[in-house]
Amino acid sequence: MKKSYFKFIALGSVVIFTMTFSCKKLLNQEPVGALGAAVLANKAGLDGLLIGAYHMLSGFSVSNNDGATIWSAGPDNWSYGGVGSDDAYTGSSLTDQPVFVQIENHTMDNTNQYLNEKWVAEYNGIQRANDAIREVPLIKDGSVSAAYGAEAIAEARFLRGVFHMEVAKIFQNVPYIDENVTYGAGNFDVPNPGPIWSNIEADFKAAMGPTIGSALPIIQPQIGRANYYAAEAMLAQAYMFDHKYSSALPLLTDLLTNGQTSGGKKYAFEPFENNFNAAFNNGTESVFAVQMTVNDGSNGSNGNPGMTLDYPVGGLSGCCGFYQPSISLANAFQVDANGLPMFEPSVKYPGLGSYLYNDNQLPSDHSYGLDANNVYRLKTGSTFSGTAFVPPTNALDPRIDWTLGRYGIPFLDWGLCGGEQWSRGDVCPYNPKKNIFYQSVHASVADNVLGWAGPLDNANNYNMIRLSQIYLWAAECEVEVGSLQNAQDDVNAVRSRMVDHHEYWVHSYLDNTNPALGSYTDDAHLAANYKIGLYGTAAGTSFAALGQALAREAVHVETQLETGMEGKRFFDLQRYDPRFGGPEPTGYMAGVENAHIAATLIGRFSTTGDPKDAAPDLYGKTFTAGRNEVYPIPINQINFEAGKLKQNTGYN
């Protein structure tokens, strides 16, 4: 899939000197093969610097001199945003990548290696963006017009804002580094006195310019480059983290009314699954995506290396069993008689953050296995008991089977999902699905992973922002400013995709033994009992009838269902929690996380009677309010910064 998305010839054809922030010991050495600012003072040099900055959106440097492994710093944040929340488990085993398990069960401290690597990768990107900004005034050969120079600076400021937002989401209080911070100036020990949302907002405002098209254009020559509307969406997202709902709302309204992709297509919904299929990269729903390419001579470094652990161990991949969807996430897709989520407070398990959907857990194939007669039955050790597993008939939101793999349900075009048999260690019944390639196009969308794990690097773009998020952020804002009808309309706009298009639901294969033949498309051959409705259709279901508090929960759960397994959940819960200014009650995020742990101990029951046998990753663990809503500043960075960096509350 050799496509020109302005990425990612980066470090292959242009060698760039970029200062890695907080790795000052490297700056005392002359870089080998580096090009100085004077050599790069032309259009080709400027474009190379921008390409290098774009490349770091993947979180990966080919040389790895920045210290980042291939899966610790990816843009999808599957560990920090997914495993660290109620979305997913680490999967695999406790001894394989134990630093991820620390993130899952909230026991990580300031020595966690992967948190440090994420920090380093993002500040690498920040410095690459700053290099491009610093280069523009040095170009005197006439190859760069004033307009192009201004656009390049706008593009670099957009990227700088994105990289800063990534570290701010994870660590909250982080240093803001602009182009004036350099080793030569001796001002590189930058403190972190508090949130930097205003600085991030300023970068995105500069990228937008005073008028439409005055900085970033609406249409870009390469679709992977940010345009005006991508900057507007990022600014709106920054406002959401900053809880400036009245500032975010007009931007979101403009995006929904006028927004278009860098390729000039107006934003519009597509089939849900297209957002996670390389064949449909950069569609009309993609507001800003990190571009992934394969088979381009980069040995897999331009695909999505951060996700290469996150495949079922069964089926076609064989590796590696990480990032398994949680019991709580699966439960959340259960619906009531009106096809609406069960977001009301739990009756059976009262407590903050415990939702009604966990009261009756979705039946799964946990602890089942194939007996000697090839019948799938409950298994205790080597002993089988009971009758064959019966798939649940619960009414479910149809997005569930595009979000996670369940036993007996078509898994893309791989065949019927093996459920827990496809998990590593047989402790979780659900499998990752959103990031997975289709078998039919595997050869063209997959690449080896730097030679170590076979063809598991894939060309699925990662959508940092997609259209449904714009609607759901708008709904959040409308709830907070008191416009409940508008909020309901925004949520219903997202739900209407599935309400109006049953052909977007998962259907049975025409032939289970030959998935390549395709699937049925009629309602008589649905893969499960799907049901989805709109708010306000049945009596008592309008946002006005629900009131602001329950309408808020409806928006939050809708976001969980729409963006599950996209590495965003932890940061959404963080935004909702009042610790950083959110509208939910004190202790909200801790309540949700601890309800997830409780649901796990029930859903991943132990056939031996000892719960730690089935859920050793979470048994006896607790999410602590006032601490775990944010990750610790890496101790390496505190040591590098000569005492200027201060640790987050609750960590040493």
C-alpha positions as CSV (number, residue, x, y, z in Angstrom):
1,M,0.0,0.0,0.0
2,K,2.4,2.7,-1.2
3,K,0.5,5.9,-0.9
4,S,1.7,9.4,-0.5
5,Y,0.3,10.6,2.8
6,F,3.1,13.0,3.7
7,K,4.6,10.7,6.2
8,F,7.0,8.8,6.2
9,I,9.8,8.7,4.0
10,A,10.9,10.7,7.1
11,L,14.0,9.2,8.5
12,G,14.9,7.1,5.5
13,S,15.6,9.8,2.9
14,V,16.0,12.9,5.1
15,V,18.3,12.8,8.1
16,I,17.3,15.4,10.6
17,F,18.9,16.7,13.7
18,T,16.2,16.9,16.4
19,M,16.9,17.6,20.0
20,T,15.3,15.1,22.3
21,F,14.0,17.0,25.2
22,S,15.1,15.7,28.6
23,C,17.8,13.6,27.1
24,K,20.4,16.3,27.5
25,K,23.3,13.8,27.8
26,L,22.8,13.1,24.1
27,L,23.1,16.8,23.3
28,N,26.7,16.8,24.5
29,Q,27.6,14.6,21.6
30,E,27.9,15.5,18.0
31,P,25.1,13.6,16.2
32,V,26.4,11.2,13.5
33,G,25.2,12.0,10.0
34,A,23.2,15.0,11.2
35,L,22.4,18.0,9.0
36,G,22.7,21.5,10.5
37,A,20.1,24.3,10.3
38,A,22.1,26.0,7.5
39,V,22.0,23.0,5.3
40,L,18.3,22.6,5.8
41,A,17.5,26.2,4.9
42,N,15.5,25.5,1.8
43,K,12.1,24.1,0.9
44,A,13.3,20.5,0.8
45,G,14.9,20.9,4.2
46,L,11.7,22.5,5.7
47,D,9.5,19.8,4.2
48,G,11.9,17.1,5.6
49,L,11.6,18.6,9.0
50,L,7.8,18.6,8.8
51,I,7.8,15.0,7.6
52,G,10.0,14.1,10.6
53,A,7.6,15.8,13.0
54,Y,4.6,14.0,11.4
55,H,6.4,10.7,11.7
56,M,6.5,11.1,15.4
57,L,2.7,10.9,15.6
58,S,3.3,7.2,15.3
59,G,5.3,7.4,18.5
60,F,8.2,5.5,16.9
61,S,11.7,6.4,15.8
62,V,13.5,4.1,13.5
63,S,16.8,4.4,15.3
64,N,15.2,4.0,18.7
65,N,17.9,6.4,20.0
66,D,15.1,8.2,21.8
67,G,14.5,5.2,24.0
68,A,11.0,4.3,22.9
69,T,10.0,0.7,22.3
70,I,7.6,0.0,19.5
71,W,4.5,-0.5,21.7
72,S,4.9,2.0,24.5
73,A,4.4,5.2,22.6
74,G,1.8,4.6,19.9
75,P,-0.9,7.2,19.2
76,D,-3.7,4.8,20.1
77,N,-2.7,4.8,23.8
78,W,-4.1,1.3,24.1
79,S,-2.3,0.8,27.4
80,Y,-2.7,4.3,29.0
81,G,-6.2,5.0,27.7
82,G,-7.6,1.5,27.3
83,V,-5.9,-1.0,29.7
84,G,-5.7,1.7,32.4
85,S,-9.5,2.1,32.2
86,D,-12.6,-0.1,32.4
87,D,-12.3,-0.7,28.6
88,A,-9.7,-3.5,28.6
89,Y,-7.3,-5.9,30.3
90,T,-3.6,-6.2,29.5
91,G,-4.2,-9.8,28.4
92,S,-1.3,-12.2,27.7
93,S,0.3,-13.2,31.0
94,L,1.4,-11.4,34.2
95,T,5.1,-12.0,33.3
96,D,5.0,-10.8,29.7
97,Q,5.4,-7.0,29.7
98,P,4.6,-6.6,33.5
99,V,4.8,-2.8,33.2
100,F,1.5,-2.9,31.3
101,V,-0.1,-4.9,34.2
102,Q,1.0,-2.2,36.6
103,I,-0.9,0.3,34.4
104,E,-4.0,-2.0,34.4
105,N,-4.2,-2.5,38.1
106,H,-3.1,1.0,39.1
107,T,0.1,-0.1,40.9
108,M,2.6,1.8,38.6
109,D,5.0,4.2,40.1
110,N,7.4,6.8,38.7
111,T,9.9,4.1,37.6
112,N,7.5,2.6,35.0
113,Q,9.6,2.2,31.9
114,Y,6.8,2.6,29.4
115,L,5.5,5.9,30.9
116,N,9.0,7.3,30.5
117,E,9.2,6.1,26.9
118,K,5.9,7.7,26.1
119,W,7.1,11.0,27.6
120,V,10.4,10.9,25.6
121,A,8.6,10.1,22.3
122,E,6.1,13.0,22.6
123,Y,8.8,15.5,23.5
124,N,10.8,14.2,20.6
125,G,7.9,15.1,18.4
126,I,7.6,18.5,20.1
127,Q,11.2,19.3,19.4
128,R,10.9,18.2,15.7
129,A,8.0,20.6,15.4
130,N,10.0,23.4,17.0
131,D,12.9,22.6,14.6
132,A,10.6,23.3,11.7
133,I,9.4,26.6,13.2
134,R,13.0,27.7,13.9
135,E,14.0,26.9,10.3
136,V,11.5,29.1,8.5
137,P,13.2,32.5,9.1
138,L,16.6,31.0,8.1
139,I,15.5,30.2,4.6
140,K,16.8,32.9,2.3
141,D,17.2,31.2,-1.1
142,G,13.7,32.1,-2.4
143,S,12.5,28.5,-2.4
144,V,9.9,29.2,0.3
145,S,7.3,32.0,-0.1
146,A,6.0,34.0,2.8
147,A,2.7,32.2,2.5
148,Y,4.3,28.7,2.5
149,G,6.5,29.7,5.4
150,A,3.5,30.8,7.4
151,E,1.6,27.6,6.5
152,A,4.6,25.5,7.6
153,I,4.7,27.3,10.9
154,A,1.0,26.8,11.3
155,E,1.4,23.1,10.6
156,A,4.3,22.7,13.0
157,R,2.3,24.5,15.7
158,F,-0.6,22.1,15.1
159,L,1.7,19.2,15.6
160,R,3.3,20.8,18.7
161,G,-0.2,21.2,20.1
162,V,-1.0,17.6,19.4
163,F,2.2,16.3,21.1
164,H,1.7,18.5,24.1
165,M,-1.9,17.4,24.4
166,E,-0.8,13.7,24.4
167,V,1.5,14.2,27.4
168,A,-1.0,16.6,29.2
169,K,-3.7,13.9,29.0
170,I,-1.5,11.3,30.6
171,F,0.5,13.4,33.1
172,Q,-1.6,16.6,33.4
173,N,1.1,18.9,34.7
174,V,3.9,18.9,32.1
175,P,6.4,21.4,30.8
176,Y,5.4,23.4,27.7
177,I,8.3,23.7,25.3
178,D,8.2,26.2,22.4
179,E,10.8,27.1,19.8
180,N,12.6,29.4,22.2
181,V,13.7,26.6,24.4
182,T,17.0,25.4,23.2
183,Y,20.2,23.8,24.5
184,G,22.2,26.7,23.3
185,A,20.1,29.2,25.2
186,G,20.6,27.2,28.4
187,N,16.8,27.4,29.2
188,F,16.0,23.7,28.9
189,D,15.2,23.0,32.5
190,V,11.5,23.9,32.2
191,P,9.2,23.5,35.2
192,N,5.6,22.1,35.3
193,P,3.8,24.5,37.6
194,G,0.3,23.5,36.4
195,P,-1.9,22.6,33.5
196,I,-0.8,23.9,30.0
197,W,-4.2,23.9,28.3
198,S,-4.0,27.6,27.5
199,N,-0.6,27.1,25.7
200,I,-2.0,24.1,23.7
201,E,-5.1,26.2,22.8
202,A,-2.8,29.0,21.6
203,D,-1.0,26.6,19.3
204,F,-4.3,25.4,17.7
205,K,-5.6,28.9,17.4
206,A,-2.4,29.9,15.6
207,A,-2.8,26.9,13.3
208,M,-6.3,28.0,12.4
209,G,-5.2,31.6,11.8
210,P,-7.4,34.7,12.2
211,T,-9.6,33.7,9.2
212,I,-10.4,30.4,7.5
213,G,-7.5,29.4,5.3
214,S,-5.1,32.2,6.4
215,A,-2.8,29.6,8.1
216,L,-3.7,26.0,7.6
217,P,-5.6,25.5,4.3
218,I,-8.9,23.7,4.0
219,I,-7.6,21.3,1.3
220,Q,-4.1,19.9,1.5
221,P,-2.1,18.4,-1.4
222,Q,-1.5,15.3,0.8
223,I,-4.5,14.0,2.7
224,G,-2.6,13.0,5.8
225,R,-1.6,16.6,6.5
226,A,-3.7,18.7,9.0
227,N,-6.1,21.2,7.6
228,Y,-8.0,24.1,9.1
229,Y,-10.8,21.9,10.4
230,A,-8.4,19.4,12.0
231,A,-7.0,22.3,14.0
232,E,-10.5,23.5,14.9
233,A,-11.4,20.0,16.2
234,M,-8.1,19.8,18.2
235,L,-8.8,23.2,19.7
236,A,-12.3,22.0,20.7
237,Q,-10.8,18.9,22.3
238,A,-8.4,21.0,24.3
239,Y,-11.4,23.1,25.5
240,M,-13.1,19.9,26.5
241,F,-10.1,18.9,28.7
242,D,-10.1,22.5,30.0
243,H,-13.9,22.3,30.6
244,K,-14.5,25.4,28.6
245,Y,-17.8,24.1,27.2
246,S,-19.1,27.5,26.0
247,S,-15.9,28.0,24.1
248,A,-15.9,24.5,22.5
249,L,-19.5,24.5,21.4
250,P,-19.4,27.1,18.6
251,L,-16.3,25.3,17.2
252,L,-18.1,22.0,17.2
253,T,-21.2,23.5,15.7
254,D,-19.1,24.9,12.9
255,L,-17.4,21.6,12.3
256,L,-20.7,19.8,12.1
257,T,-22.0,22.4,9.7
258,N,-19.0,23.1,7.5
259,G,-16.2,20.7,8.3
260,Q,-14.4,18.7,5.6
261,T,-11.5,16.5,5.3
262,S,-8.1,17.5,4.0
263,G,-9.1,15.9,0.8
264,G,-12.1,18.3,0.5
265,K,-14.9,15.9,1.4
266,K,-17.6,17.1,3.7
267,Y,-17.8,15.2,7.0
268,A,-20.4,12.4,6.9
269,F,-21.0,9.1,8.5
270,E,-20.0,5.9,6.8
271,P,-20.5,2.2,7.8
272,F,-19.1,2.0,11.4
273,E,-16.6,-0.7,10.5
274,N,-15.0,1.4,7.8
275,N,-13.3,3.5,10.4
276,F,-11.1,0.5,11.3
277,N,-10.4,-0.9,7.9
278,A,-7.3,0.1,5.9
279,A,-9.3,-0.1,2.6
280,F,-11.3,2.9,3.8
281,N,-8.6,5.1,5.4
282,N,-9.2,8.8,5.3
283,G,-12.9,8.5,4.7
284,T,-15.5,11.2,5.3
285,E,-15.6,10.4,9.0
286,S,-11.9,11.0,9.6
287,V,-11.3,14.4,11.1
288,F,-7.6,13.8,11.8
289,A,-5.8,10.5,11.5
290,V,-2.3,9.2,12.0
291,Q,-1.3,7.8,8.7
292,M,-0.1,4.2,8.6
293,T,1.6,2.6,5.5
294,V,3.2,-0.8,4.9
295,N,5.3,-2.5,2.2
296,D,7.1,0.8,1.6
297,G,10.6,-0.3,2.3
298,S,10.6,0.8,6.0
299,N,10.7,-2.7,7.4
300,G,7.4,-2.1,9.2
301,S,8.2,1.1,10.9
302,N,5.6,3.2,9.1
303,G,2.7,0.9,10.0
304,N,1.1,0.9,13.4
305,P,3.9,-0.7,15.4
306,G,2.3,0.3,18.7
307,M,-0.6,-2.2,18.1
308,T,1.5,-5.2,17.1
309,L,0.9,-7.0,20.4
310,D,-2.8,-6.6,20.2
311,Y,-4.1,-9.5,18.2
312,P,-5.9,-12.7,19.3
313,V,-3.5,-15.6,19.7
314,G,-6.1,-17.7,17.8
315,G,-7.3,-17.3,14.3
316,L,-4.8,-16.0,11.8
317,S,-2.3,-14.1,13.8
318,G,-0.8,-16.4,16.5
319,C,0.5,-13.5,18.5
320,C,0.3,-11.9,21.0
321,G,-2.9,-11.8,23.1
322,F,-2.7,-8.3,24.6
323,Y,-5.4,-5.6,24.9
324,Q,-8.4,-7.8,25.6
325,P,-11.8,-6.2,25.9
326,S,-13.2,-6.1,29.5
327,I,-16.3,-7.7,31.0
328,S,-17.6,-4.2,31.8
329,L,-17.3,-3.0,28.2
330,A,-19.2,-6.1,26.9
331,N,-21.9,-5.6,29.6
332,A,-22.3,-1.9,28.6
333,F,-23.7,-3.0,25.2
334,Q,-26.8,-4.5,26.7
335,V,-29.9,-2.5,26.0
336,D,-33.4,-2.2,27.4
337,A,-36.7,-2.8,25.7
338,N,-36.3,0.5,23.8
339,G,-32.9,-0.4,22.5
340,L,-31.3,2.2,24.8
341,P,-28.2,1.7,27.1
342,M,-28.7,0.8,30.7
343,F,-26.9,3.8,32.1
344,E,-29.0,4.2,35.3
345,P,-27.3,3.5,38.6
346,S,-26.9,-0.1,39.6
347,V,-29.5,-1.7,41.9
348,K,-27.7,-4.9,42.7
349,Y,-24.3,-3.2,43.3
350,P,-25.0,0.3,44.5
351,G,-22.2,2.7,44.5
352,L,-20.8,5.6,42.5
353,G,-19.9,4.6,39.0
354,S,-21.7,1.3,39.1
355,Y,-24.2,1.1,36.2
356,L,-27.3,-0.9,35.7
357,Y,-25.7,-2.8,32.8
358,N,-23.5,-4.7,35.3
359,D,-26.4,-6.0,37.3
360,N,-27.0,-8.9,34.9
361,Q,-23.8,-9.8,33.2
362,L,-23.7,-10.7,29.6
363,P,-23.2,-14.5,29.4
364,S,-19.8,-15.5,27.9
365,D,-17.8,-18.6,27.2
366,H,-15.4,-17.9,30.1
367,S,-13.9,-21.2,31.3
368,Y,-15.3,-23.2,28.4
369,G,-13.3,-25.6,26.3
370,L,-13.6,-28.3,23.7
371,D,-14.1,-31.8,25.1
372,A,-13.1,-35.1,23.5
373,N,-16.3,-35.0,21.3
374,N,-15.5,-31.4,20.2
375,V,-18.3,-30.0,22.3
376,Y,-17.7,-26.6,23.9
377,R,-18.4,-27.2,27.6
378,L,-17.5,-25.7,31.0
379,K,-14.0,-26.8,32.0
380,T,-12.4,-27.2,35.4
381,G,-8.8,-28.2,35.0
382,S,-9.1,-31.2,32.7
383,T,-12.7,-32.0,33.7
384,F,-15.7,-31.0,31.6
385,S,-19.2,-30.6,32.9
386,G,-22.6,-29.4,31.8
387,T,-24.1,-29.0,28.4
388,A,-22.7,-27.2,25.3
389,F,-22.2,-23.4,25.5
390,V,-25.3,-21.5,24.3
391,P,-24.6,-18.0,22.9
392,P,-26.5,-15.3,24.8
393,T,-29.8,-14.0,23.4
394,N,-29.6,-10.7,25.3
395,A,-30.6,-7.7,23.3
396,L,-27.4,-5.9,22.3
397,D,-26.3,-2.7,20.7
398,P,-25.0,-3.8,17.3
399,R,-21.7,-1.9,17.7
400,I,-20.6,-4.6,20.2
401,D,-19.6,-7.1,17.4
402,W,-17.6,-4.5,15.6
403,T,-15.8,-3.5,18.9
404,L,-14.9,-6.9,20.3
405,G,-14.7,-10.5,19.3
406,R,-17.2,-13.0,21.0
407,Y,-17.4,-16.7,20.7
408,G,-19.4,-17.9,17.6
409,I,-19.8,-14.4,16.1
410,P,-18.2,-13.7,12.6
411,F,-14.8,-12.1,13.2
412,L,-14.3,-9.9,10.2
413,D,-13.5,-12.4,7.4
414,W,-11.4,-14.7,9.6
415,G,-14.2,-17.1,10.5
416,L,-16.3,-17.6,13.6
417,C,-14.6,-16.1,16.7
418,G,-13.0,-18.6,19.1
419,G,-13.8,-16.5,22.1
420,E,-11.7,-17.4,25.1
421,Q,-9.9,-20.1,23.1
422,W,-8.3,-17.1,21.2
423,S,-7.1,-15.4,24.3
424,R,-3.7,-16.1,25.8
425,G,-4.0,-18.0,29.0
426,D,-7.7,-18.6,28.6
427,V,-8.8,-16.1,31.1
428,C,-10.8,-13.6,29.1
429,P,-13.7,-14.4,26.7
430,Y,-13.4,-11.3,24.5
431,N,-10.9,-10.5,21.8
432,P,-9.6,-7.2,20.3
433,K,-11.2,-6.4,16.9
434,K,-11.1,-2.8,16.0
435,N,-7.5,-2.7,15.0
436,I,-7.4,-6.0,13.2
437,F,-6.8,-6.5,9.4
438,Y,-9.1,-8.3,7.1
439,Q,-7.8,-11.7,5.8
440,S,-8.8,-10.9,2.2
441,V,-6.5,-7.9,2.0
442,H,-3.8,-9.0,4.5
443,A,-1.0,-9.1,2.0
444,S,-1.5,-5.5,0.9
445,V,-2.2,-4.0,4.4
446,A,0.2,-5.8,6.6
447,D,4.0,-5.8,7.0
448,N,6.6,-7.5,9.3
449,V,7.2,-5.8,12.6
450,L,10.8,-4.8,12.3
451,G,11.5,-8.5,11.7
452,W,10.4,-9.9,15.0
453,A,6.8,-10.9,14.9
454,G,5.8,-11.7,11.4
455,P,3.2,-9.7,9.4
456,L,1.4,-8.0,12.3
457,D,2.1,-4.4,11.4
458,N,-0.9,-3.0,9.5
459,A,-2.0,-0.1,7.5
460,N,-5.1,0.8,9.6
461,N,-4.9,4.5,10.2
462,Y,-5.5,5.6,13.8
463,N,-8.3,8.2,14.0
464,M,-7.3,10.7,16.7
465,I,-10.6,12.4,16.1
466,R,-13.5,11.1,14.1
467,L,-16.9,12.6,13.3
468,S,-18.9,10.8,16.1
469,Q,-16.6,12.4,18.7
470,I,-17.5,15.9,17.3
471,Y,-21.2,15.1,17.8
472,L,-20.6,13.6,21.3
473,W,-18.5,16.5,22.5
474,A,-21.2,18.8,21.2
475,A,-23.7,16.8,23.2
476,E,-21.5,17.1,26.3
477,C,-21.4,20.9,25.9
478,E,-25.1,21.1,25.4
479,V,-25.8,19.2,28.5
480,E,-23.5,21.4,30.6
481,V,-25.0,24.6,29.2
482,G,-28.5,23.3,29.7
483,S,-29.7,22.7,26.1
484,L,-30.9,19.1,26.6
485,Q,-32.9,18.9,23.4
486,N,-29.8,19.8,21.4
487,A,-27.8,17.3,23.3
488,Q,-30.4,14.6,22.5
489,D,-30.3,15.5,18.9
490,D,-26.5,15.1,18.8
491,V,-26.5,11.7,20.5
492,N,-29.3,10.5,18.2
493,A,-27.3,11.6,15.2
494,V,-24.6,9.1,16.2
495,R,-27.1,6.4,17.0
496,S,-29.0,6.9,13.7
497,R,-26.2,5.4,11.7
498,M,-27.1,2.0,13.2
499,V,-30.8,2.7,13.6
500,D,-31.2,3.5,10.0
501,H,-28.8,1.1,8.4
502,H,-29.2,-2.5,9.5
503,E,-26.9,-3.5,6.7
504,Y,-24.1,-2.1,8.9
505,W,-24.8,-4.7,11.5
506,V,-22.8,-7.9,11.7
507,H,-24.5,-10.7,9.8
508,S,-23.9,-14.5,9.6
509,Y,-21.6,-15.8,7.0
510,L,-23.1,-17.3,3.8
511,D,-21.0,-20.4,4.6
512,N,-19.3,-20.7,8.0
513,T,-16.6,-22.9,6.5
514,N,-15.7,-20.4,3.9
515,P,-15.9,-16.7,5.2
516,A,-14.5,-15.5,1.9
517,L,-17.9,-15.9,0.3
518,G,-19.2,-13.0,2.4
519,S,-22.1,-12.5,4.7
520,Y,-25.9,-12.1,4.5
521,T,-27.3,-8.6,4.6
522,D,-30.9,-9.2,5.7
523,D,-32.4,-9.0,9.2
524,A,-33.2,-12.8,9.1
525,H,-29.5,-13.6,9.3
526,L,-28.2,-11.3,12.0
527,A,-25.3,-12.6,14.0
528,A,-27.0,-11.8,17.3
529,N,-30.0,-10.2,18.8
530,Y,-29.3,-6.6,18.0
531,K,-31.5,-3.7,19.0
532,I,-30.9,0.0,19.0
533,G,-33.3,2.9,19.4
534,L,-33.3,6.7,19.6
535,Y,-33.8,8.9,22.7
536,G,-37.2,10.5,22.9
537,T,-39.0,7.9,20.8
538,A,-40.5,6.1,23.8
539,A,-42.2,7.9,26.7
540,G,-39.8,9.0,29.4
541,T,-36.7,8.6,27.3
542,S,-36.2,12.2,26.2
543,F,-33.3,14.1,27.7
544,A,-35.8,16.6,29.0
545,A,-37.6,13.7,30.9
546,L,-34.3,12.3,32.1
547,G,-33.0,15.6,33.5
548,Q,-29.5,17.0,33.3
549,A,-27.8,14.4,35.6
550,L,-29.1,11.3,33.7
551,A,-28.7,13.0,30.3
552,R,-25.1,13.5,31.2
553,E,-24.7,9.8,31.9
554,A,-26.4,9.0,28.6
555,V,-23.8,11.0,26.8
556,H,-21.0,9.5,28.7
557,V,-22.1,5.9,28.1
558,E,-22.8,6.7,24.5
559,T,-19.2,7.8,24.2
560,Q,-18.1,4.5,25.8
561,L,-20.0,2.5,23.3
562,E,-19.0,4.5,20.3
563,T,-15.2,4.7,21.0
564,G,-14.6,1.5,23.0
565,M,-11.2,-0.1,22.4
566,E,-9.8,3.1,20.8
567,G,-7.6,4.1,23.7
568,K,-9.7,7.0,24.7
569,R,-11.7,5.8,27.7
570,F,-9.3,6.7,30.6
571,F,-9.0,10.3,29.3
572,D,-12.8,10.6,29.0
573,L,-13.3,9.4,32.6
574,Q,-10.5,11.8,33.7
575,R,-12.3,14.7,32.0
576,Y,-15.6,13.8,33.7
577,D,-14.1,13.6,37.1
578,P,-14.2,16.7,39.3
579,R,-10.5,16.4,40.3
580,F,-9.6,18.3,37.1
581,G,-12.8,20.3,36.8
582,G,-15.3,17.7,35.4
583,P,-19.0,17.8,36.2
584,E,-19.4,14.4,37.8
585,P,-19.5,13.8,41.6
586,T,-16.4,13.5,43.7
587,G,-14.8,10.1,43.3
588,Y,-16.6,9.4,40.0
589,M,-13.6,7.9,38.1
590,A,-12.6,5.8,41.1
591,G,-16.2,4.5,41.3
592,V,-16.3,3.5,37.6
593,E,-12.9,1.8,37.8
594,N,-13.6,-0.1,41.0
595,A,-17.0,-1.2,39.7
596,H,-15.1,-2.5,36.7
597,I,-12.8,-4.5,39.0
598,A,-15.8,-5.9,40.8
599,A,-17.5,-6.9,37.5
600,T,-14.3,-8.6,36.4
601,L,-14.1,-10.8,39.5
602,I,-17.7,-11.9,38.8
603,G,-17.4,-12.3,35.0
604,R,-14.0,-13.9,35.0
605,F,-15.0,-16.3,37.8
606,S,-12.7,-19.1,38.9
607,T,-13.9,-22.7,38.5
608,T,-11.6,-23.5,41.5
609,G,-13.5,-21.0,43.7
610,D,-10.5,-18.8,44.2
611,P,-11.1,-15.5,42.3
612,K,-7.4,-14.7,42.0
613,D,-7.0,-17.8,39.8
614,A,-9.1,-16.2,37.0
615,A,-8.3,-12.5,37.5
616,P,-4.8,-12.3,39.1
617,D,-4.2,-9.0,37.3
618,L,-7.0,-7.3,39.3
619,Y,-7.7,-9.4,42.3
620,G,-7.2,-7.3,45.5
621,K,-6.4,-4.2,43.5
622,T,-8.1,-0.8,43.9
623,F,-8.2,2.5,41.9
624,T,-7.4,5.2,44.5
625,A,-9.3,8.5,44.1
626,G,-7.0,11.6,44.2
627,R,-4.1,9.6,42.8
628,N,-4.9,7.3,39.9
629,E,-6.8,9.8,37.8
630,V,-3.4,10.7,36.4
631,Y,-0.1,8.9,35.8
632,P,3.1,9.6,37.6
633,I,5.8,11.9,36.1
634,P,8.7,9.5,35.2
635,I,11.5,9.7,37.7
636,N,14.1,9.8,34.9
637,Q,12.6,13.1,33.7
638,I,12.5,14.6,37.2
639,N,16.2,13.7,37.6
640,F,17.1,15.2,34.2
641,E,15.4,18.5,35.0
642,A,17.5,19.4,38.0
643,G,14.5,19.6,40.4
644,K,12.3,21.8,38.2
645,L,9.7,19.1,37.6
646,K,7.3,18.3,40.4
647,Q,5.6,14.9,40.9
648,N,1.9,14.5,40.6
649,T,-0.1,14.2,43.9
650,G,-0.1,10.7,45.3
651,Y,3.2,9.6,43.8
652,N,6.7,9.8,45.1
